[in-house]
């Protein structure tokens, strides 16, 4: 729902008059591609008939529109920026924003000083909105931006009770389906390598793993069957070596990212374990990397292009007309079965 501006029609009223959805009106106003000519004409006619003035147009007339969106990376560990996830999400967001005429500005915010500096930058009208990536639990930046009334959308969330708009994948369901696949293939001693457990995404994937094992009546994913990583290849190699030391009988493993899974494959090879004959391995993300491993990696596919489009759509809608409620979107994942399982 959007707030009504005194004396003027809302975006919803334009949508009703044109017989389309709110998002379609937003795309037409922002001159985005992918809208049929007849639909575009209907929206433009409704705008004229109602005398609707979009927020961004008003800001532009006042000389206060930046025509720029900040992509804010909040990961404190520089190594993470070399991981495929970041390049893939930057590409998907850039593609989704390409037809809007707005610039995507990459910004690193990793400390209290940098948070305050970015907040002042945003308050100065230099950006029209912010997209936040890799936010850890307890990070105050989303709340700071919300208090400053800067339209903001997060990739993922800090907790199950998030009160900033976000787009996420079904991480619990994805992990659950991966473990169910291993169980169906006869694997009984299944371990997991998580991501950093101060990130909700890693907590959700761990939860899905444990739920699947509990349903099957297995060992339940007790702590000794769980090793934490930081989503990097090296941490995956170390975590897998630790798990083999604790439980030599392991015959299956779910890694919280494809990159982590590559490290696990290295550790298994070093230990003389064959994949998948001795140990089946499943990753998470479905980056191009998953097709290049030996054997090729079974993985849970995140719909990164859809995530990018959804984040841009929510941000543009929030820029057009601030919503009464935060918008939360969770997209489906898909298990892609290859030779590693």
C-alpha positions, 0 to 999 in steps of 0.5 A: 500500500502507498501513502496518499499525497495530499491533493493528488492521486496515488500510484494505485489509482493510476493502476486501477484506471489503467487496468494494470498492476502497480509495478507496471505503472512504475515501469512505465513511469521509469521508462523501463523496457518489457512493457507492451506498447498498448499497456504503456499507452493505457498507463500514460493516458491514466496518468494524464487523466488523473493528473498524477505527478510521480515523486521522482518527477517532482524531485527532478523539477526541484533539482534534487534528483540524483538519477543514481542508486548506491549498491552498498557492500557491507562485507568486512572481509575483503576476500569475499569480494573475489567470490563469484556471488558478488560479481553475479549479483552486481551483474544481475542488478546492473542488468535490471537497472540498465533501462531506467536511465539511472547509474549504479554506484558501488560503495563499500561500507565496512565500519562505523565511520564508513556507515556515518560517511555514507549516511551523510552522503545519502542525506546530501541527495547524491543517491535516490536509493540504496541496495544493500548486499551481505548484511550481517546480523546486528548491522545498524545501516539498514535502520539508519537509512530507513530513519533517513527515509532513503528508499532501501532494499536488502538482498537477504535479511538480518533476521526472521523479523526484518523490518526493512524491504528485502528480496531473498531466496528460500534458503531453508527449502533449498537446503531441505531439498538438497539433504532429501536428495542425499537421503533418497540416494541412500546417504545416511551420514550427512554433514554440512559446511555452513556459511558465517553463522552471524548471517541469517542466510547461513542460519536458514541453510543450517535449519533446512539441513537439520529439518530434513535430517529430523524428518528422516530420523537421522542423527539430527545434525548435531554440532559435531556434524556441522562445520562453519566456513566463511563462504570461501574455498579455503574455509571449505577445505578446512571445514571438510578436513575437520568433519572427516577427522570427527566423522570418518564415516561421512558419506554426504555433505551439503556445503553452503555455497558452490565455492565452499563445495570446491574446497570440500572437494579438494579436502576429500580428494586429499583424503583419498575419498571418491566423489560421489562413490564414497562421499556425495557433495552438494553446493548452493548457488549454481554459479558457472563454477559448478559446471567446471568442477570434477565431477560437476557439482550438484547444487541448489540454484538461486534465481539471481537474475530474478532476485536482481529484477525484484530488488530493482522493482521494489526500490523503484516503487519505493522511490515513486511512492513510499509504502506504508509497509515494508515489502518482503519477497522470497523466491524459490530455489531449485535443486540442479542434480549433476555428477557429484551426488 
